Amino acid sequence: MNAHATPTPRRSGRPCAPCASPAVRQRRGVAVVANPAAGRLRGGRSRGRLDAVARSLGAPVLGLDCASAPEFRSCVAEASREFEVLLVAGGDGTFTDALNSERGPAALGYLPFGTGNALAWALGLPGARGRYLERVRRGEGRAVGIMRVDGARKAFFASIGIDALTVRKYNEARLGHGLGRYALAFAAALAEHDPADLEIRDGATVLPVPRALATIISKHPFYGYGLRVNRGAITDPCLHVRAYNRSRLASLKALAAAALKIAPTTGVFHRGTALTITCDRDQALQLDGEWGGTGRQFHFEMLPESVRLIL
């Protein structure tokens, strides 16, 4: 979870200065763009690790003076027109902010400093960070598709229901951090959640899900902390949808599969490039660990090969 709470502005990094005019601009190699509100970038030790990565890449660190999500997105937009590669330092929400900036042609890499860091697992970063940073240095970007939600916000991972409500409870909590805080937030969400009867519609295909507990729509299979909750890979040209109803047995099977990091087999599964989910009552939405509000109808579509990603 990486809510973009407004931090105290800091001047401990190079701010995003206006880029040169297009006539004289010469794009450079790698820059690190960092979100000062990310969960693990507030401590001195983490800042030291960030600086060490930047030094190893010969890259400036931008964004540490940003005081809001819009300011951070503006920083990314400017830097993406000046550098060949942007290494985004923060959590999943930080990376989604970068996706939703008015970016130039730079490839995007990921340096996890959030809490759950689902994208790190999708990119295979745990245990392989050194090899990944070498690909960042070489600028080995690959065009991949991303998801657009309700015609506006871009994301890699979305869900409707209990885990989306958990995101809101997690962000509201004042105590704890990490898995302990998440467990308390989940318990509070479970007590409040009102399951909906919903339909997943893809053209002529209609899949009903009575008393839906959670519906996952994703470009990669991972939730935070490396929990595998869907099929597919970040390079797939389609969206993967999996819905669970409020069945204790199905929920236990899904939790066991997630904990063992194996692809789940329970629930209603569908794969497609554009779909609409309609609920009979208001349900919560989350996008890459960020609160997305509530509604009764949500539309998801693939934007093929729309971002260059360091894989």
Disulfide bonds with the S-S distance in Angstrom:
Cys16-Cys75 2.03
